[in-house]
Every structure is written in structure tokens, then in C-alpha cells.
Amino acid sequence: MDFLVGTALIVLPAQHQVPLALATAAVKGLQGLRHRRKLRRAASSSGGMLEGGGLSEVQLEWRDLTCTLAGKKGGSSRLLLNQVSGCAAAGRLTAIMGPSGSGKTTLLAALANQMPFSPRVTLRGHIAANGVPLQASKVRSGYVQQDDLFYPQLTVRETLLMAAELRMRGQGGEEERRAHVEEVIARLGLAQAADTRVGDAKTRGLSGGEKKRLSIAMELISRPAVLLCDEPTSGLDAFSAEKVMGVLKELCSDGHTVLASIHQPRSSVFALFDDLILLADGEVVYSGPASAALPHFEALGHSCPTHYNPAEWLSDLVAVDYSSPETEAATKERLRGLVAAWRNDGAAVPGAEAVSGAPDSAAAEAVLAPPSRPRCGLGRQVALLFKRSLRQVLRDKATNIGRASSQVSSAAVFAAIYWRMRRSQSSIQDRMGLLQVSAVGTAMSSLIKTLNVFTREKTLVGRERARSGYGVLPYLLSKLAAELPLGAAFPALFACLVYPATGLNPRPARFASFLALLTLEAMSAQGLGLAVGAAAPTTEAALAIGPAVILVSIVFGGLFVNARNVPGPLKWLPHTSLIKQAFEGACVNEFKGARFELDERGQGTASGDEVLQRLSFGGSSVGGALANQGRIMVFYWWLTYNILVRRQARYQPLLPPANEES
């Protein structure tokens, strides 16, 4: 159905395109409204876990987790996790340690039910919360990933308030949500930075430790019972790392179940751990109280030297040394012995039986009630996202100043080259050249900016959508509305400078048409950038694909290849060229009704209409060019919508162990 609608937007006449686009948006809105009503009915009938801020204690358990990565082209498969079992108890800080490639992130992603889907990966085993299978428990959990992604121009308070408005709608009033945000800010030690912008490479903002604490705060907004953190100290200095881990330790005292992977922490951080899971090559080497880890390995003949960081010693103990064949064989043999010893004698570790104890039935019942997390309405989503997008756009001074400077410098260069063009025969070519480079420059400026920003933003949007924050349609509508003012301002700046300086048609109506053509072209180029950015896997790929598409658009833009000479199978390409629509409209705007001086021999083109006939623009109009450009813009936005919907994150399903399948 979506494919047919998109095709119709390209093929139908201009007068039918806007009604069709509005009708399509209305259908999507009604579908979303129906879906939200279902969510609200389900939420009201469930009772709502954690309503009013209560926190049910949850014990997270997993048994025989095995993750297999199939080899390419029939190659041998690799075990990322091999029958990993363990437990994380409420009120205790459980750390997952191990060398690089040991399976820490894989285990956390599996427990968070956020392991990216791959047809080559198989995940098997059991995960339960208070004895209830995780898929059926609906336990509320938070997952803090390694990279901290935020809108850099928003402050800490604005970021958390936005998350609360989107994810806590229906859970108390606005004052209650604001109070909860202030409580989270104070709990995470962010009070002094509450009104500081998050920042990025261009804008000074939060420190690395503050960003990590903000990531944790974002998950605490929904009051999770279980908090999973992947490398929360990665990239932080020792002081900031200890402060972040101290925050996680304090959360445990509130009854949260906290599980964090960490790589070689300092000794003071290691002392904060209640329980420790030590992994190596996808195998469990130790799982139990952190205080019992060193005695366990000492009993196996491996003693930690005095005054040595136990975390570093443990990581070195289970690491494989590949510096030579001899050391590789020796360390692999040692690791096999440690894994075998744990499998044989692990239950005898003091305290391990308490960590893996079975929950009572009352605790299991507490998990069965699904949490109430209805989205706010479509109109509310658009309003909130519009406010955020507008702040992000208007506060990004570095980008705005850069774009404005680019427009001014381009206008200055073009004005110097085409200064006060006369009505001579040679000025005909000059005018066509100026109109073409104006169209190309406007499109490229909008495209490159969009590609640079959106390819990073879409990852953040994907995470927010995974948290049931909002839908694709309100996101795109709000983005279009927020970026429209500046999207029009930069082409207008260029036009106001270059148009009078170069001696183009001085009539006010012609200038207004020129401005409208460049503005709408900039919006089409933004739509192209969004579509390419949504489809491309990386910023580098998007920056390679986008200009290539524009290059094709330039070739079929009306100046280099006459429409009459385009080969039959490619006749459709000029109709999709946003450069052609801008150039064609600008040529009609400039040449229609114009008169030119003949050369000294009385030869040449005296009428601008003859120029249009030569370009195959004789039957064109400015209004037709604007309508075609609008059609292309709508198509690219429709394409972006469908790409984002179809590329919603997919996660690896948890299958039962192979020996339990019927």
C-alpha cells in the first residue's frame, strides 16, 4: 500500500498530490490513535506496576545462555556465550568483568532483550525475573549503553523533562513529573549542571562523567526495577569512574537490581561490588560474592600479590596471551582449568547459594503486573518534539553561522563573477550559468548539513522509539515544522545578496518567485538528505551516496542534457531531478518576456522565449516548477518515513535450549 501511495505522489498531476498526501497522513494518524487507545485500555486493566513511585524488588536470573555466531559461507561457528548461568539480586551491585571479547556486552544485551538481530546469530537459554520468564514478566528495566547520545543543545533539565513528558504520560500530573525529574537530578548529582547544555564536539557542555550520569538518569525516569549498564566507566578518568560507580551503588540501596559490565576498575571501585561475574571467552570463570573471588582462586593455586589491584589481577588471570605460541598454549590451558574448576566446584563458593537462591511466590506475583507506559497523544507528541527540534536548531550557533557564512561567501563570489549582467548575447549564457550554480549550491548546502546531522540523530531517535517515546510520523512532522524557518532563511539570504548584484530581472514578483524556487529546492534537498541518511548505515556512507544522487540530478538538470535528447529508458530521471525543477523555474522566471541586444552583425537571440525553447522549457511555468518540486519534496519525506518505520530496531529472539526443543 505504501509503495502505491509513493508511486502516485510521483505520477499524479500536481493538483492531486497535496490532497493525496493529506489523506495519507490522516489515515496514519487515525491508525496511531486507534493503537494508543488499545494501549490505554491495556494499561488501565493491568493495574500498573510501580504506580506512584513504588519499586518492586526483582531478582534477575539466567540459565544456560548460549549465543552462537554462524560462520560465513559454511565456515566454522563461534560461541559468544557458552551455557552462561547467573543471577543479579535486588539491592546488590553485580559487576561483570573479563578481558576484551569475553562476552560482557553480549550477556548484557541478551539480559536487556536488546541484542541486535542477525540471521547468523542464535540465542538460547532461559531468563527470568523473580522466577517468571522475562518475556511474560513485563518487568520494567533500563539499559544504559556505552555511547551517550543526546541532543547537544538541550540542557540536562530539558532533556529529562522531555523524557518524562513522552514516557510518563498518564502517570500523575505535570507537577508530579517535574518533581520526579528534580528528584532524579539530585539523586544523580547533576544539580549544579541541571541548566548546562549537554554539548558536543562543537559546543562546550557536560563532562564525560556527567554525560554518563545523565544516561543513567534517562533510564531512571521510568522508575526501572532492573538497571543494566554496559561499560559505564568507559572513557572516564579514575575520579569520574568512581563517582559513576558510587551512584550505581547508591541506587542499590533503594532496592534497584543493578548489573554493570566493567573493564579493569581501580581497587576502590572493585571494593564497591557486592557480586562478581568473571567471564573469559564466553565462559563463566567465577560467579558469586566479590569478596569470595580471591579466596576461590587462591584455593586453585593462584594467589593475588600483596598490594596489587585485584580487578587487574583477575583480568590478567583469565586473559589469553597471544605474544607467542608457547604463552598462548599455556594461558589457554590455564583458562580451561579455571572454567572446569568453576563448573565442578562453583556451588561450594561461600555465599554463591544465596546469590542464586529461588525467589518466593509473592515476589513472582509482583513482577507479573505489566507496567503502565502509554504514549501521549499524537498532537502532544508533535508539540513536544517541535519544541525540542526548534531549540536544537536555533541554539546550534556554530552550524547556523557556518551556513550563513557559506551563503554570504557564495553570493559574494557569484556577484563578483556576474556583476551587473547586461542584455548582450553573451549574457544569456552567463544567466544560465548563474541560475544553474545557484540551484546546485542551494541543494548541496542543505543536503550536506542534513547528512551530517541526521545520520547521528537517527540512532538517538531509534533508541527513544524503542523506549516507546513517540512515533515516526510526529517526529518527522515536528522536524519539518521546526526547520522550515531556517531552511527558508539561508536561501533567502543568498537570494537577497546575489539577485540585485548580478542584474537579474528586477521586478519584485520575479524576485519573489526566485526566492520561492530556491527555498522549496532547499526543502527537497533536506528531504533527500533525510532519506539517504535513514538508509545509509554510517555518516561516511551517507556522505558518499548523497552527492552521487545530486550529481545525477545535475546531469539531468536541464543545462547539460536537453530533455528532448534523454534516452527513452531514462526519460523519467529529469522528472525526479530537484535541480531541474529549480533551474527550469528560474529560467522561466528570468527569460520569459525578456529582450536581448543582437550582436554587431545583427545576429543572435533577441527573445528570452527563444532561449526557453532551446532549453525545451517553452511550455513550462514557475508555478509548474514549484508544484513539481513540492511533489519531489513530499516523495522524499514519504520515503524517509517508510525507511524509518521498516528499519525499526529488531532484537534477537530468545529460544529454548536445543535439548528442550520438541
Order of alpha helices (4+ residues) and beta strands (2+ residues): alpha-alpha-beta-beta-beta-alpha-beta-beta-alpha-beta-alpha-alpha-alpha-beta-alpha-beta-alpha-beta-beta-alpha-alpha-alpha-alpha-alpha-alpha-alpha-alpha-alpha-alpha-alpha-alpha-alpha-alpha-alpha-beta
